[in-house]
């Protein structure tokens, strides 16, 4: 299993008889019998002794008051988790883990990072079927974060944004609808279907405000306002904002997806043929009009 | 595959790269030429590199002249007997279909006549002789035909099964490495004498990296029931245990190490270990 096997274990085997099919054995207790035996297979008293009240007793469930309206149901209460199953979930990813992925070369920071890249590391995954709508980049390890990246996430706190911009990076929060998410987390599977890349849908009503706010670096916000908010945040957190314009990776840092675009460099309406390695683009004016941003 | 692995290893940070460097086995040509001058192979951070003699099959006497370094993750891993056992049970079961069958009452071939009148005989009431109460009647809860016992062992249990078995075979002196499978003659007696003189076997499994085996050994082993040939892609736990001795060629060792190290270090291990589905691709 490991490379640091205790040599004593191996040396012990040297002096034991040859391991063969006939003398193998599983660990004790490895195979669990999870059925209650019936009839001759152990169906007798089932741990309740012999006859009497103890063999026949049946406790009422906790809180049951023999037919009265139980105490726990007598008063109205605040349903703290009401509708929790319909709310959008954003599984967290810490800056610490992100830095680790970058250090271990699971992520190439010379290119923009999006959800597709994060899922391809094999260390982070989301399930759209469980109402996951993308990644929430949390600020754990913000002080240790050193990479200069252009990252697109679905949710980010203020201190996370500060940690990324302090290092000269760029962060955008953007919304993907469920269909686009399925495409984004496993692009190969989608391309193999041979369908045209669809348009990304706009956010639902209750998310519009978040994604059009410059303070959240929303993808629908005004770029002028975003650069002002970048300055404001640097003043608040007390760091000197590195100038992106003078950066050698300027092109990479300013690259952003269109609000209808799912992949970097691929536009809606295109068909990716993996077999022949060609991209088919629509030429019909009606189609072009349909896929236009 | 090797390119893929080396790319992934290159992608790892320096310290880790040093600790899982691939074995660079000497090729057949330079085994003779550099057997003395060749510096020992370095396996990064591993201190417990396994070693084995590289022997030959072209003479009955063993002329081992070279030592081969074996990767500790493949040939010196923790010998998990329970995982070996699970592999053996799985290999027996996944291809096993039980054809045991018994008849239910409706299927029993017997007259539908009432055996005796309902009343007046002083005997118990019965409507049919097909009932399970009668001899020759149906069977209750009996086996019904075509029961498959197919299941898949989790992917990494299969991988660890191979590494555990290889390690066990090596430490128990049941694994031998040869340059190649070239024999001087196709006489079965020759290979029998060779196996006897080296205290191998009696049952031996020869493994090469290709499935087109040399002519002489193929003809010789065709006559011997308890020795067999197998390509690397057929390597499995059950066969390794069934034969007492395992003989690998240097090329086979190289390929086994390459394949198993790839599986042990692949980044998409979650994908490889996902729950098996019947319509699963690759």
Interface residues (C-beta under 8 A of the other chain):
Chain A: X1 X2 X3 X4 X5 X6 X7 X9 X10 X11 X13 X14 X16 X18 X19 X20 X21 X24 X25 X26 X27 X30 X103 X104 X105 X106 X121 X122 X125
Chain B: X11 X12 X13 X19 X46 X48 X72 X73 X76 X77 X78 X79 X80 X81 X82 X84 X85 X86 X88 X89 X160 X163 X164 X167 X168 X171 X172 X173 X174 X238 X241 X242 X244 X267 X268 X269 X270 X271
